[in-house]
Amino acid sequence: MPISDPMKLQIAQKRLLMIKICRKCGARNASTAERCRRCRSYDLRWKKRTVQK
């Protein structure tokens, strides 16, 4: 079900897309994370946020 309210859409996008992914174990981490919560690795990347065609 699509979200029509722009404020709720912004909150949902921030919650789902603004996270960091561990390159070693694939765990989702907070956007403020410096290291992985699961394996303690420092090798983190931002989740890809581009629209796929």
C-alpha positions as CSV (number, residue, x, y, z in Angstrom):
1,M,0.0,0.0,0.0
2,P,1.7,3.3,-1.1
3,I,2.1,6.1,1.4
4,S,0.4,9.2,0.2
5,D,1.3,11.6,3.1
6,P,4.7,13.2,2.2
7,M,5.7,13.6,5.8
8,K,5.1,9.9,6.6
9,L,6.9,8.9,3.3
10,Q,10.0,10.9,4.4
11,I,10.0,9.2,7.8
12,A,9.7,5.8,6.2
13,Q,12.4,6.4,3.7
14,K,14.8,7.6,6.4
15,R,14.1,4.6,8.5
16,L,14.5,2.1,5.7
17,L,17.2,3.6,3.5
18,M,19.5,5.6,5.8
19,I,21.4,2.6,7.3
20,K,24.8,1.1,7.0
21,I,25.5,-2.4,5.9
22,C,28.5,-4.5,7.1
23,R,30.6,-5.8,4.2
24,K,31.7,-8.8,6.2
25,C,28.5,-10.2,7.6
26,G,25.7,-8.2,6.0
27,A,24.2,-6.9,9.2
28,R,22.1,-3.7,9.2
29,N,23.6,-1.0,11.4
30,A,22.5,2.4,12.5
31,S,23.5,5.4,10.4
32,T,25.7,6.6,13.2
33,A,27.6,3.3,13.5
34,E,31.3,3.3,13.3
35,R,31.6,-0.5,13.5
36,C,29.3,-3.5,13.1
37,R,27.1,-4.5,16.0
38,R,27.3,-8.2,15.1
39,C,30.9,-8.9,14.1
40,R,32.7,-5.7,15.3
41,S,34.2,-5.0,11.8
42,Y,34.9,-1.4,10.8
43,D,34.2,-2.2,7.1
44,L,30.8,-0.5,6.7
45,R,29.0,0.9,3.7
46,W,25.9,3.0,3.2
47,K,22.9,1.1,1.8
48,K,22.4,1.7,-1.9
49,R,19.6,4.2,-2.4
50,T,19.4,4.5,-6.2
51,V,16.2,3.5,-8.0
52,Q,16.7,0.4,-10.0
53,K,15.3,0.3,-13.5
